[in-house]
Amino acid sequence: MSIEEKHVELFNEAQLSEDFLCNINAKGQVPVLAPPSPAKPIPDSLEITHYLAEAYPSLVPESHRAEITRLLTELHGLNYFTLCYSGKHFINKSSMANIQRRLDGNISEKYRKALEYKKEVQQAEKVTGLQDDVVAAMVTRTKELMQTFNSLLTRPDRNGEEANPKSSQWMLGLTHPTALDAHLITFVARMREVNRGALIPENLGKYADSAMEMEEWKAMMDGRGTMAPPNAGPK
């Protein structure tokens, strides 16, 4: 599958443009996968993963499909914004102001409705997401989920024998990485970048470190982090 990468200039509010909100992602967020026309853009990381898995079945092997799907859903059920930007209320104030500034302009009715929806999303997912009680609950939920993943590294396999992390290397005792590994390792990297490394159990951290030493990871990241660079702003 050939994919052309296009950067969305978040710092320049490209995600708030009429074209982006009306034609690409109504939530004004990235990433988005735009399949060949007439298929509609896919504006959700998890949906993108399942779309790619149709072309590359090893991402979600049939033998573990139910478990991988369930665990990916739980991982993406976490509010990454809450975990990454807690205490940084100025980000929401700036985002809401940028949306309102556009609403105050001379714009089409279609764009106005799109901006109003974006404003609702910002309030529900991000403004509310930075409330102290919400942050505390999300941290607890994340700890519990990371412990679940940690236990999967050494659980007994289907033959009743304990999996050897060194021989299996990947989540669920598999000998090759799946979409679950890709998302989980990236999540571990993100938590470390935002100074939440304490949420990651020791063995889970070692599992991620091993993957990050691989040439495939280094080539993909190319020295970058998982967060948008400072001049791009949060999504």
Secondary structure, 3 states (H helix, E strand, C coil): CCCCCCCCCHHHCHHHCHHHHHHHCCCCCCCCECCCCCCCCECCHHHHHHHHHHHCHHHCCHHHHHHHHHHHHHHHCCCHHHHHHCCCHHHHHHHHHHHHHHHCCCCCHHHHHHHHHHHHHHHHHHHHHHCHHHHHHHHHHHHHHHHHHHHHCCCECCCCCECCHHHHCCHHHCCCCCHHHHHHHHHHHHHHHCCCHHHCCHHHHHHHHHHHCCHHHHHHHCCCCCCCCCCCCCC
